[in-house]
Amino acid sequence: MKKGKLLKSFQYAFLGIAFCLRSERNMQIHAAATVVVLLMGTYVRVTKMEWLVLLLTIGGVWSLEMVNTALEKTVDLITAERHPFAKIAKDAAAGAVLVFSCIAVAIGLVIFIPYLW
Ligand SMILES: Nc1ncnc2c1ncn2[C@@H]1O[C@H](COP(=O)(O)OP(=O)(O)OP(=O)(O)O)[C@@H](O)[C@H]1O
């Protein structure tokens, strides 16, 4: 890939992240939660291994939320009609985000509760 093309692909990826942050309420919630977790992690001085788990979890939630947005937009582009498959696609993607978010909260509790106790 040429240097210009590589730079452009990064630019498009950042535009995608910026769009999700601007327009998706859930993404803004994830961003706020991320700031809180990073501040708390710094404050209580979590271990290197705990940082790795937290960062991986944060990355997973953000990535999954953006894939969810991509899927929602694709479904909306394919059909403006109500369709059971469109509902399944959107609901399953939203379910995937919910599953990972619940796990993320559980991981946060397991890591932070012993420090705050
Ligand atoms: N084309 C569709 N066919 C059937 N069900 C749909 C369709 N689009 C959305 N739904 C259902 O509505 C839920 C919410 O969808 P979505 O988040 O896209 O919001 P919306 O219905 O387009 O309204 P809004 O844009 O105000 O949030 C989906 O999870 C799904 O259950």
The ligand as an SDF file (V2000), in Angstrom:
LIG
                    3D

 31 33  0  0  0  0  0  0  0  0999 V2000
  -35.9220   -2.4050    9.6050 N   0  0  0  0  0  0  0  0  0  0  0  0
  -36.3400   -2.9290   10.7740 C   0  0  0  0  0  0  0  0  0  0  0  0
  -37.1700   -4.0050   10.7740 N   0  0  0  0  0  0  0  0  0  0  0  0
  -37.5900   -4.5340   11.9440 C   0  0  0  0  0  0  0  0  0  0  0  0
  -37.2430   -4.0880   13.1530 N   0  0  0  0  0  0  0  0  0  0  0  0
  -36.4070   -3.0400   13.2220 C   0  0  0  0  0  0  0  0  0  0  0  0
  -35.9140   -2.4120   12.0310 C   0  0  0  0  0  0  0  0  0  0  0  0
  -35.1000   -1.3840   12.4150 N   0  0  0  0  0  0  0  0  0  0  0  0
  -35.0860   -1.3910   13.7410 C   0  0  0  0  0  0  0  0  0  0  0  0
  -35.8660   -2.3720   14.2360 N   0  0  0  0  0  0  0  0  0  0  0  0
  -36.0930   -2.6670   15.6650 C   0  0  0  0  0  0  0  0  0  0  0  0
  -36.0360   -1.4760   16.4020 O   0  0  0  0  0  0  0  0  0  0  0  0
  -34.9420   -1.5280   17.3240 C   0  0  0  0  0  0  0  0  0  0  0  0
  -34.2920   -0.1810   17.3960 C   0  0  0  0  0  0  0  0  0  0  0  0
  -33.7170    0.0600   16.1410 O   0  0  0  0  0  0  0  0  0  0  0  0
  -32.7720    1.3000   15.8850 P   0  0  0  0  0  0  0  0  0  0  0  0
  -31.7750    1.3690   17.0090 O   0  0  0  0  0  0  0  0  0  0  0  0
  -32.2800    1.2970   14.4990 O   0  0  0  0  0  0  0  0  0  0  0  0
  -33.7380    2.4540   16.0960 O   0  0  0  0  0  0  0  0  0  0  0  0
  -34.9230    2.8710   15.1510 P   0  0  0  0  0  0  0  0  0  0  0  0
  -36.0590    1.8530   15.2690 O   0  0  0  0  0  0  0  0  0  0  0  0
  -34.4040    3.0490   13.7490 O   0  0  0  0  0  0  0  0  0  0  0  0
  -35.3200    4.2170   15.8360 O   0  0  0  0  0  0  0  0  0  0  0  0
  -34.2920    5.3540   16.3300 P   0  0  0  0  0  0  0  0  0  0  0  0
  -33.4670    5.7410   15.1250 O   0  0  0  0  0  0  0  0  0  0  0  0
  -35.1700    6.4440   16.8290 O   0  0  0  0  0  0  0  0  0  0  0  0
  -33.4560    4.7600   17.4460 O   0  0  0  0  0  0  0  0  0  0  0  0
  -34.0230   -2.6160   16.7820 C   0  0  0  0  0  0  0  0  0  0  0  0
  -33.2280   -3.1830   17.7690 O   0  0  0  0  0  0  0  0  0  0  0  0
  -35.0340   -3.5920   16.2160 C   0  0  0  0  0  0  0  0  0  0  0  0
  -35.6010   -4.3630   17.2610 O   0  0  0  0  0  0  0  0  0  0  0  0
  1  2  1  0
  2  3  1  0
  2  7  2  0
  3  4  2  0
  4  5  1  0
  5  6  2  0
  6  7  1  0
  6 10  1  0
  7  8  1  0
  8  9  2  0
  9 10  1  0
 10 11  1  0
 11 12  1  0
 11 30  1  0
 12 13  1  0
 13 14  1  0
 13 28  1  0
 14 15  1  0
 15 16  1  0
 16 17  2  0
 16 18  1  0
 16 19  1  0
 19 20  1  0
 20 21  2  0
 20 22  1  0
 20 23  1  0
 23 24  1  0
 24 25  2  0
 24 26  1  0
 24 27  1  0
 28 29  1  0
 28 30  1  0
 30 31  1  0
M  END
$$$$
